[in-house]
Amino acid sequence: MGENRKESRQVKFRVNDDEFERLEQMAKEFQMSVPNFCKKKAQGARMRPPKIDREGAFEIARQLRAIGNNVNQLSRRANEGYAIPKGELHDVQKELQEIWRQFSEAIQK
């Protein structure tokens, strides 16, 4: 028992198939494993399912990073004294509006 774990105690309990399926479905709604879900519920945590799925959140984050890179490049050029074409700024604004639309749709589901 030389396992290196944060928690030193283990709690075990049995459930029937129907109970497990229900726990599994509830855990899936929260994008958690069944043991983690049970632990949080046993600790009395107030939980709300995420409004956006994990893949959607990663995609929005990826798009925001790309826009951040574009903004950094534009600001670097502006700081070096170069003029920034309005079209490039407009493109960044359109990209941000599209991400906001995607985010709004995702949380309304």
JOMOHU-V781397 format. One record per residue. N is the residue number from 1. RES is the residue in one letter. SS is DSSP state (hx for helix, st for strand, lp for the rest). Layout:
BEGIN
{{N;RES;SS} {N;RES;SS}}
END
This chain:
BEGIN
{{1;M;lp} {2;G;lp} {3;E;lp} {4;N;lp} {5;R;lp} {6;K;lp} {7;E;lp} {8;S;lp} {9;R;lp} {10;Q;lp} {11;V;lp} {12;K;lp} {13;F;lp} {14;R;lp} {15;V;lp} {16;N;lp} {17;D;hx} {18;D;hx} {19;E;hx} {20;F;hx} {21;E;hx} {22;R;hx} {23;L;hx} {24;E;hx} {25;Q;hx} {26;M;hx} {27;A;hx} {28;K;hx} {29;E;hx} {30;F;lp} {31;Q;lp} {32;M;lp} {33;S;lp} {34;V;hx} {35;P;hx} {36;N;hx} {37;F;hx} {38;C;hx} {39;K;hx} {40;K;hx} {41;K;hx} {42;A;hx} {43;Q;lp} {44;G;lp} {45;A;lp} {46;R;lp} {47;M;lp} {48;R;lp} {49;P;lp} {50;P;lp} {51;K;lp} {52;I;lp} {53;D;lp} {54;R;hx} {55;E;hx} {56;G;hx} {57;A;hx} {58;F;hx} {59;E;hx} {60;I;hx} {61;A;hx} {62;R;hx} {63;Q;hx} {64;L;hx} {65;R;hx} {66;A;hx} {67;I;hx} {68;G;hx} {69;N;hx} {70;N;hx} {71;V;hx} {72;N;hx} {73;Q;hx} {74;L;hx} {75;S;hx} {76;R;hx} {77;R;hx} {78;A;hx} {79;N;hx} {80;E;lp} {81;G;lp} {82;Y;lp} {83;A;lp} {84;I;lp} {85;P;lp} {86;K;hx} {87;G;hx} {88;E;hx} {89;L;hx} {90;H;hx} {91;D;hx} {92;V;hx} {93;Q;hx} {94;K;hx} {95;E;hx} {96;L;hx} {97;Q;hx} {98;E;hx} {99;I;hx} {100;W;hx} {101;R;hx} {102;Q;hx} {103;F;hx} {104;S;hx} {105;E;hx} {106;A;hx} {107;I;hx} {108;Q;hx} {109;K;lp}}
END
